[in-house]
Amino acid sequence: MKELGYFDGEFITLDTAKVRLEDRGYEFGDGIYEASRIYNGTSFALARHLERYRRSMRELQIPITDTDEEMIALHEELIQKSQIKNGTIYFQLTRGTAPRTHYFPEKMMPHLSMVIRESAVHSDWQENGIHASLEEDVRWLRCDIKTLNLLGNVLAKQSAHKKGYQEAILYRKEANLITEGSSSNFFLVKDGVLWTHPLNNLILKGVTRSIIVEKCAPKFDLTIVEKAFSPEFAYSAEEAFVTSTTLEVTPVTFINRHQIGNGEPGKVTRQLLQAYHEIIAQECSKK
Ligand code: PMP
């Protein structure tokens, strides 16, 4: 099987799923989501994804329906039923369905939906690096919540895509500071030091970012500076890369017309990618 869905208690094929017209996720983007990876038939870093999922629920005041144990069981069931060994599970929770009002109607029943798919693998991007564009960050001021409202990210990625680039690096215009990628966190290496935006309301706390900062970088005794920097600072870096569940660690060799370092994936980036792959191999060894 290449894909399988789950909606409100039932496993379904994607074409049979029916969304209710007045689902607030559909009308307002009133919901949250996560995307986790499956390697060798095993979920990777699922506990971290579930922790962020709970936080997003709390921030949007969506009541808890399924426990962590139930969510883990659903992940395992999707993997087992679809027989997908290397894939992605996208799951989202909307506040529920009710006649349209901006405030939260009473007695809402959240809708949980999930999709498992085989992963699109971009090993050439990891080997050769990607070209990114610089785009203005026009998103709201709660980018730390993983909500369904992604238009700021979507438009930035589309602008990069139209230029033939693979990712958009976002910057806040008034402050002239880079925040993150349109669907990734952004890092650079300058004078041997690893730089990335601090965790605050302007970026998503990426699961991959956390693993790089907490587990991979310490292996190489890298100094990490969690401080915002300008696009000009990034252009003068020796190396740059983005991290995400899908991209893992992917070198960025150009931003607009600016070549980063010598235009090839850097040493530190390669080391961190390898360390990340080792952690995956440990957690998701073949069954
Ligand atoms: N920032 C944004 C805006 C994202 O959409 C993503 C991808 N979910 C990330 C960062 C990276 O997060 P993660 O490592 O948890 O996939």
Residues whose N, C-alpha, C, O or C-beta is under 5 A from the ligand:
A	BS01	PMP	E180 G181 S182 S183 S184 N185 L204 K205 G206 V207 T208 R209 T243 S244 T245
